[in-house]
Amino acid sequence: MTDDKPFECTNPGCGMKFTNEDHLAVHKAKHQLSLTIDDIRPGLLSFVADQTPTPSKFLKNCEDVGLFQDFGKNPFEEAFKRATE
C-alpha cells in the first residue's frame, strides 16, 4: 500500500501529513505564525496593557488639548437658524 500523504510536517510533536508539498507549506506557515504566551518576555504584557488609556484618562487628555472647546456651538444648528429666518 502506498502512502497517500507522503509530505510530513517536521515540526516537533506535529507529525501531520499532506498529499502535496503546497499544503505542507501552508501548514508550516501556521506553525510560524502561532504565538504562545511563553514567547512573551516577562513584564512586556503589563507594559503593553498600561499603554491603553482608560475612558477617564482619555477624556482628561481631550480636555487638556482642547478637543471639546468646539462643542459650544453646533454649526448645523446655526445654518438651520439662518435658513429658516
PyMOL CGO cylinders between C-alpha atoms (Angstrom):
from pymol import cmd
from pymol.cgo import CYLINDER

trace = [
    CYLINDER, 0.00, 0.00, 0.00, 1.40, 3.40, -0.97, 0.3, 1, 1, 1, 1, 1, 1,
    CYLINDER, 1.40, 3.40, -0.97, 1.31, 6.41, 1.34, 0.3, 1, 1, 1, 1, 1, 1,
    CYLINDER, 1.31, 6.41, 1.34, -1.38, 8.88, 0.14, 0.3, 1, 1, 1, 1, 1, 1,
    CYLINDER, -1.38, 8.88, 0.14, 0.23, 11.62, 2.21, 0.3, 1, 1, 1, 1, 1, 1,
    CYLINDER, 0.23, 11.62, 2.21, 3.98, 11.49, 1.72, 0.3, 1, 1, 1, 1, 1, 1,
    CYLINDER, 3.98, 11.49, 1.72, 4.69, 15.06, 2.89, 0.3, 1, 1, 1, 1, 1, 1,
    CYLINDER, 4.69, 15.06, 2.89, 5.08, 15.08, 6.68, 0.3, 1, 1, 1, 1, 1, 1,
    CYLINDER, 5.08, 15.08, 6.68, 5.46, 18.13, 8.92, 0.3, 1, 1, 1, 1, 1, 1,
    CYLINDER, 5.46, 18.13, 8.92, 8.84, 18.14, 10.63, 0.3, 1, 1, 1, 1, 1, 1,
    CYLINDER, 8.84, 18.14, 10.63, 7.76, 20.48, 13.43, 0.3, 1, 1, 1, 1, 1, 1,
    CYLINDER, 7.76, 20.48, 13.43, 8.44, 18.72, 16.78, 0.3, 1, 1, 1, 1, 1, 1,
    CYLINDER, 8.44, 18.72, 16.78, 5.34, 16.99, 18.08, 0.3, 1, 1, 1, 1, 1, 1,
    CYLINDER, 5.34, 16.99, 18.08, 3.20, 17.63, 14.99, 0.3, 1, 1, 1, 1, 1, 1,
    CYLINDER, 3.20, 17.63, 14.99, 3.60, 14.76, 12.51, 0.3, 1, 1, 1, 1, 1, 1,
    CYLINDER, 3.60, 14.76, 12.51, 0.72, 15.84, 10.25, 0.3, 1, 1, 1, 1, 1, 1,
    CYLINDER, 0.72, 15.84, 10.25, 0.92, 14.51, 6.70, 0.3, 1, 1, 1, 1, 1, 1,
    CYLINDER, 0.92, 14.51, 6.70, -0.24, 16.06, 3.44, 0.3, 1, 1, 1, 1, 1, 1,
    CYLINDER, -0.24, 16.06, 3.44, -0.93, 14.93, -0.11, 0.3, 1, 1, 1, 1, 1, 1,
    CYLINDER, -0.93, 14.93, -0.11, 1.20, 17.62, -1.71, 0.3, 1, 1, 1, 1, 1, 1,
    CYLINDER, 1.20, 17.62, -1.71, 4.03, 19.95, -0.85, 0.3, 1, 1, 1, 1, 1, 1,
    CYLINDER, 4.03, 19.95, -0.85, 1.91, 23.10, -1.22, 0.3, 1, 1, 1, 1, 1, 1,
    CYLINDER, 1.91, 23.10, -1.22, -0.45, 22.01, 1.56, 0.3, 1, 1, 1, 1, 1, 1,
    CYLINDER, -0.45, 22.01, 1.56, 2.55, 21.23, 3.75, 0.3, 1, 1, 1, 1, 1, 1,
    CYLINDER, 2.55, 21.23, 3.75, 3.99, 24.71, 3.11, 0.3, 1, 1, 1, 1, 1, 1,
    CYLINDER, 3.99, 24.71, 3.11, 0.71, 26.36, 4.17, 0.3, 1, 1, 1, 1, 1, 1,
    CYLINDER, 0.71, 26.36, 4.17, 0.63, 24.20, 7.29, 0.3, 1, 1, 1, 1, 1, 1,
    CYLINDER, 0.63, 24.20, 7.29, 4.24, 25.05, 8.20, 0.3, 1, 1, 1, 1, 1, 1,
    CYLINDER, 4.24, 25.05, 8.20, 3.43, 28.76, 7.91, 0.3, 1, 1, 1, 1, 1, 1,
    CYLINDER, 3.43, 28.76, 7.91, 0.76, 28.27, 10.58, 0.3, 1, 1, 1, 1, 1, 1,
    CYLINDER, 0.76, 28.27, 10.58, 3.42, 26.95, 12.95, 0.3, 1, 1, 1, 1, 1, 1,
    CYLINDER, 3.42, 26.95, 12.95, 5.49, 30.08, 12.35, 0.3, 1, 1, 1, 1, 1, 1,
    CYLINDER, 5.49, 30.08, 12.35, 2.52, 32.40, 12.97, 0.3, 1, 1, 1, 1, 1, 1,
    CYLINDER, 2.52, 32.40, 12.97, 1.42, 30.81, 16.21, 0.3, 1, 1, 1, 1, 1, 1,
    CYLINDER, 1.42, 30.81, 16.21, 2.45, 32.71, 19.30, 0.3, 1, 1, 1, 1, 1, 1,
    CYLINDER, 2.45, 32.71, 19.30, 2.29, 31.28, 22.76, 0.3, 1, 1, 1, 1, 1, 1,
    CYLINDER, 2.29, 31.28, 22.76, 2.22, 33.24, 25.98, 0.3, 1, 1, 1, 1, 1, 1,
    CYLINDER, 2.22, 33.24, 25.98, 5.57, 31.65, 26.86, 0.3, 1, 1, 1, 1, 1, 1,
    CYLINDER, 5.57, 31.65, 26.86, 7.19, 33.56, 23.97, 0.3, 1, 1, 1, 1, 1, 1,
    CYLINDER, 7.19, 33.56, 23.97, 6.37, 36.93, 25.56, 0.3, 1, 1, 1, 1, 1, 1,
    CYLINDER, 6.37, 36.93, 25.56, 9.08, 38.37, 27.77, 0.3, 1, 1, 1, 1, 1, 1,
    CYLINDER, 9.08, 38.37, 27.77, 8.11, 38.79, 31.43, 0.3, 1, 1, 1, 1, 1, 1,
    CYLINDER, 8.11, 38.79, 31.43, 6.77, 42.27, 32.07, 0.3, 1, 1, 1, 1, 1, 1,
    CYLINDER, 6.77, 42.27, 32.07, 6.11, 43.03, 28.41, 0.3, 1, 1, 1, 1, 1, 1,
    CYLINDER, 6.11, 43.03, 28.41, 2.42, 42.19, 28.62, 0.3, 1, 1, 1, 1, 1, 1,
    CYLINDER, 2.42, 42.19, 28.62, 1.86, 44.51, 31.58, 0.3, 1, 1, 1, 1, 1, 1,
    CYLINDER, 1.86, 44.51, 31.58, 3.78, 47.29, 29.79, 0.3, 1, 1, 1, 1, 1, 1,
    CYLINDER, 3.78, 47.29, 29.79, 1.52, 46.99, 26.75, 0.3, 1, 1, 1, 1, 1, 1,
    CYLINDER, 1.52, 46.99, 26.75, -1.62, 46.89, 28.88, 0.3, 1, 1, 1, 1, 1, 1,
    CYLINDER, -1.62, 46.89, 28.88, -0.57, 50.08, 30.70, 0.3, 1, 1, 1, 1, 1, 1,
    CYLINDER, -0.57, 50.08, 30.70, -0.42, 51.96, 27.39, 0.3, 1, 1, 1, 1, 1, 1,
    CYLINDER, -0.42, 51.96, 27.39, -4.16, 51.67, 26.80, 0.3, 1, 1, 1, 1, 1, 1,
    CYLINDER, -4.16, 51.67, 26.80, -5.90, 54.71, 28.29, 0.3, 1, 1, 1, 1, 1, 1,
    CYLINDER, -5.90, 54.71, 28.29, -8.96, 54.28, 30.46, 0.3, 1, 1, 1, 1, 1, 1,
    CYLINDER, -8.96, 54.28, 30.46, -12.01, 56.28, 29.36, 0.3, 1, 1, 1, 1, 1, 1,
    CYLINDER, -12.01, 56.28, 29.36, -11.47, 58.84, 32.13, 0.3, 1, 1, 1, 1, 1, 1,
    CYLINDER, -11.47, 58.84, 32.13, -7.79, 59.31, 31.18, 0.3, 1, 1, 1, 1, 1, 1,
    CYLINDER, -7.79, 59.31, 31.18, -8.80, 59.62, 27.53, 0.3, 1, 1, 1, 1, 1, 1,
    CYLINDER, -8.80, 59.62, 27.53, -11.42, 62.28, 28.29, 0.3, 1, 1, 1, 1, 1, 1,
    CYLINDER, -11.42, 62.28, 28.29, -9.00, 64.19, 30.54, 0.3, 1, 1, 1, 1, 1, 1,
    CYLINDER, -9.00, 64.19, 30.54, -6.41, 64.24, 27.76, 0.3, 1, 1, 1, 1, 1, 1,
    CYLINDER, -6.41, 64.24, 27.76, -9.04, 65.50, 25.32, 0.3, 1, 1, 1, 1, 1, 1,
    CYLINDER, -9.04, 65.50, 25.32, -9.89, 68.35, 27.68, 0.3, 1, 1, 1, 1, 1, 1,
    CYLINDER, -9.89, 68.35, 27.68, -6.20, 69.17, 28.19, 0.3, 1, 1, 1, 1, 1, 1,
    CYLINDER, -6.20, 69.17, 28.19, -5.58, 69.59, 24.46, 0.3, 1, 1, 1, 1, 1, 1,
    CYLINDER, -5.58, 69.59, 24.46, -8.82, 71.49, 23.91, 0.3, 1, 1, 1, 1, 1, 1,
    CYLINDER, -8.82, 71.49, 23.91, -10.64, 68.89, 21.86, 0.3, 1, 1, 1, 1, 1, 1,
    CYLINDER, -10.64, 68.89, 21.86, -14.03, 69.72, 23.38, 0.3, 1, 1, 1, 1, 1, 1,
    CYLINDER, -14.03, 69.72, 23.38, -13.78, 73.50, 23.00, 0.3, 1, 1, 1, 1, 1, 1,
    CYLINDER, -13.78, 73.50, 23.00, -15.57, 73.46, 19.65, 0.3, 1, 1, 1, 1, 1, 1,
    CYLINDER, -15.57, 73.46, 19.65, -18.62, 71.73, 21.08, 0.3, 1, 1, 1, 1, 1, 1,
    CYLINDER, -18.62, 71.73, 21.08, -20.12, 75.01, 22.32, 0.3, 1, 1, 1, 1, 1, 1,
    CYLINDER, -20.12, 75.01, 22.32, -21.83, 75.79, 19.00, 0.3, 1, 1, 1, 1, 1, 1,
    CYLINDER, -21.83, 75.79, 19.00, -23.36, 73.36, 16.58, 0.3, 1, 1, 1, 1, 1, 1,
    CYLINDER, -23.36, 73.36, 16.58, -22.61, 74.67, 13.04, 0.3, 1, 1, 1, 1, 1, 1,
    CYLINDER, -22.61, 74.67, 13.04, -25.60, 72.81, 11.61, 0.3, 1, 1, 1, 1, 1, 1,
    CYLINDER, -25.60, 72.81, 11.61, -27.92, 74.44, 14.11, 0.3, 1, 1, 1, 1, 1, 1,
    CYLINDER, -27.92, 74.44, 14.11, -26.61, 77.90, 13.18, 0.3, 1, 1, 1, 1, 1, 1,
    CYLINDER, -26.61, 77.90, 13.18, -27.06, 77.20, 9.46, 0.3, 1, 1, 1, 1, 1, 1,
    CYLINDER, -27.06, 77.20, 9.46, -30.58, 75.91, 10.09, 0.3, 1, 1, 1, 1, 1, 1,
    CYLINDER, -30.58, 75.91, 10.09, -31.49, 79.08, 12.03, 0.3, 1, 1, 1, 1, 1, 1,
    CYLINDER, -31.49, 79.08, 12.03, -30.23, 81.26, 9.17, 0.3, 1, 1, 1, 1, 1, 1,
    CYLINDER, -30.23, 81.26, 9.17, -32.13, 79.20, 6.59, 0.3, 1, 1, 1, 1, 1, 1,
    CYLINDER, -32.13, 79.20, 6.59, -35.42, 79.44, 8.47, 0.3, 1, 1, 1, 1, 1, 1,
    CYLINDER, -35.42, 79.44, 8.47, -35.25, 83.21, 9.02, 0.3, 1, 1, 1, 1, 1, 1,
]
cmd.load_cgo(trace, "trace")
